[in-house]
Amino acid sequence: MRLRHIPGSEEEIAGSPYVVQNPSEKKGDWKEVFGNENPIEIEVGMGKGRFIMELAFLHPEINYVGIERYPSVLLRGLQKRAGLELDNIYFMCVDAINLGDIFEKGEVQKVYLNFSDPWPKDRHAKRRLTSEEFMAVYDTILTPEGVVEFKTDNKGLFEYSLESIPRAGWKIREHTFDLHRSEMGEGNVMTEYEEKFSSKGNPIYKLVAGRA
């Protein structure tokens, strides 16, 4: 699906107090960004931001960073953020492949991947956010106990992920082919896409991966 560009979105993002500008300069110093030593969790491909903003509201003891590479999409999240009284969430407009240049080893506790682009063509497999290449990136920023949580409605991408993640040296700790009818669904926070897909009766797939 072609994204509609919103004129002026880049300028608005550049001037927003909620967006970390030049994030690579913060590497190793994210505690100073938030002003505390709380654990950091990130969402790669946050879309309009409903998921991560709800998490930030529910868990003030955790710091959150929402990552979105498309300015026009991130702008929608900023518009939502402006009406919330939260001090534990920031955003970045970057490509996830560069996360190793932004966070130090062990600076991140958890990575959320929600309804990522499936990149269905085989030649684009490396672009999938659960590919071996991206799992190696997450490995460079997570704590030793850190985990990756992945949700999707795309069965093909999910089955690919069940194979690619172990190939990358990770262990799939738990998974389900029907999140909303499983024990893994307890306390689940939905994204905009998840609500849309599940309302049509589509199953939601989820897995949690760690190094051991």
C-alpha positions in Angstrom: 0.0 0.0 0.0 1.4 3.4 -1.0 1.7 5.8 1.9 0.2 9.3 1.4 2.8 11.9 2.1 1.6 14.7 4.4 3.2 18.1 3.3 5.2 19.6 6.2 5.4 16.4 8.2 9.2 16.4 8.2 9.3 20.0 9.5 6.8 19.3 12.2 8.7 16.2 13.4 12.0 18.1 13.4 10.4 20.7 15.7 8.6 18.4 18.1 9.7 18.1 21.7 8.5 14.5 21.7 10.9 13.4 19.0 14.6 12.7 19.7 16.6 14.5 17.1 20.0 13.0 16.1 19.4 9.9 18.3 22.8 8.4 17.6 24.2 11.1 19.8 22.2 9.6 22.7 23.9 6.2 22.5 24.8 5.1 26.0 23.1 8.1 27.5 19.4 7.3 27.3 19.0 7.5 31.1 19.8 11.2 30.7 17.2 11.5 28.0 14.5 10.2 30.4 16.0 11.6 33.5 15.9 8.2 35.3 17.3 4.7 35.3 14.0 2.9 34.5 14.2 0.1 31.9 13.6 1.0 28.3 11.3 -0.8 25.8 11.0 0.1 22.2 8.4 -0.6 19.4 9.8 -0.9 15.9 7.2 0.3 13.4 4.9 2.1 15.9 2.4 3.3 13.2 0.0 5.8 14.8 1.3 4.9 18.2 -1.8 3.6 20.0 0.0 0.5 21.3 3.1 2.1 22.8 1.2 5.1 24.2 -1.2 2.8 26.0 1.8 0.9 27.4 3.4 4.1 28.6 0.1 5.1 30.4 -0.2 1.6 32.0 3.5 1.4 33.1 4.9 4.7 34.3 7.8 2.7 35.7 9.1 1.9 32.2 10.5 4.2 29.6 9.3 3.8 26.0 10.6 4.7 22.6 8.4 4.5 19.5 10.2 4.1 16.2 8.7 4.9 12.9 10.6 5.4 9.6 7.8 7.3 7.7 7.3 10.9 8.7 3.7 11.1 7.6 2.9 8.1 9.8 4.8 9.4 12.8 3.0 12.7 12.5 -0.3 10.9 13.3 1.3 9.6 16.5 2.6 13.0 17.5 -0.9 14.4 17.2 -2.2 11.8 19.6 0.8 12.3 21.9 0.1 16.0 22.2 -3.1 15.4 24.2 -1.6 13.0 26.7 0.2 13.8 30.0 3.1 11.3 29.8 6.7 11.8 30.7 8.0 8.3 29.9 7.8 8.1 26.1 9.7 9.6 23.1 9.7 8.9 19.4 12.3 8.6 16.7 12.0 8.8 12.9 14.7 6.3 11.9 15.2 3.0 10.0 15.4 0.1 12.5 18.5 -1.3 10.8 20.4 1.5 12.4 19.4 0.7 16.0 22.8 -0.5 16.9 24.1 3.0 16.2 21.5 4.5 18.6 21.4 2.2 21.6 24.3 0.8 23.5 24.5 -2.9 24.3 22.1 -3.7 27.1 20.3 -0.3 27.0 17.0 -1.9 25.8 14.9 -4.4 27.8 12.3 -5.4 25.2 11.6 -5.0 21.5 8.0 -5.0 20.2 7.2 -5.8 16.6 3.6 -5.3 15.7 2.0 -6.0 12.3 5.2 -5.4 10.4 5.4 -5.3 6.6 5.5 -8.9 5.5 7.6 -8.2 2.4 6.1 -11.3 0.7 8.6 -11.7 -2.1 11.5 -14.0 -1.3 14.1 -11.5 -2.6 12.9 -9.0 0.1 13.2 -11.5 3.0 16.1 -9.6 4.6 13.8 -6.6 5.0 11.4 -8.5 7.3 11.8 -7.4 10.9 12.1 -11.0 12.1 14.8 -11.9 9.6 18.2 -13.1 10.8 19.6 -9.7 9.8 17.2 -7.8 12.0 17.5 -10.3 14.9 21.2 -9.6 14.9 20.5 -5.9 15.3 18.3 -6.5 18.3 21.0 -8.6 19.8 23.3 -5.6 19.8 21.0 -3.5 22.0 19.1 -5.8 24.3 20.0 -6.8 27.8 21.1 -10.5 28.2 17.6 -11.3 29.4 15.9 -9.1 26.8 13.1 -10.4 24.6 11.4 -9.7 21.3 7.6 -9.8 21.1 6.1 -10.2 17.7 2.4 -10.0 16.6 1.0 -10.3 13.2 -2.1 -11.3 11.3 0.0 -12.6 8.4 0.3 -16.4 8.7 3.1 -16.6 6.1 5.2 -14.1 7.9 4.6 -15.8 11.2 5.6 -19.2 9.9 8.7 -17.7 8.4 9.5 -16.1 11.7 9.2 -19.4 13.6 12.0 -20.6 11.4 14.2 -17.5 10.9 14.4 -16.6 14.6 15.9 -19.9 15.7 18.3 -19.7 12.7 19.5 -16.4 14.2 20.4 -18.2 17.4 17.3 -17.2 19.4 14.9 -19.4 21.2 11.1 -19.0 20.8 9.9 -19.2 24.4 6.2 -19.3 23.5 3.9 -18.8 20.6 0.3 -19.0 19.6 -1.7 -19.1 16.3 -4.7 -17.5 18.0 -3.7 -14.9 20.5 -7.2 -13.8 21.6 -8.2 -17.3 22.4 -5.0 -18.3 24.3 -3.4 -17.7 27.7 -0.9 -15.4 25.9 -3.8 -13.0 25.3 -4.1 -12.1 29.0 -3.4 -8.4 29.5 -2.9 -8.0 25.7 -2.7 -4.4 24.5 -4.1 -4.0 21.0 -2.8 -1.9 18.1 -5.1 -0.1 15.6 -4.5 -2.8 13.1 -5.1 -5.6 15.6 -8.5 -4.2 16.5 -9.4 -4.0 12.8 -8.2 -7.4 11.9 -9.6 -9.2 14.9 -13.0 -7.6 14.6 -13.3 -9.3 11.2 -12.6 -12.7 12.9 -9.0 -12.9 11.7 -6.7 -14.8 14.1 -3.7 -12.9 15.6 -0.4 -14.7 15.8 2.1 -14.0 18.5 5.5 -15.2 19.7 8.1 -14.2 22.3 11.7 -14.9 21.6 14.8 -14.7 23.9 18.4 -15.8 23.7 17.8 -18.8 26.0 
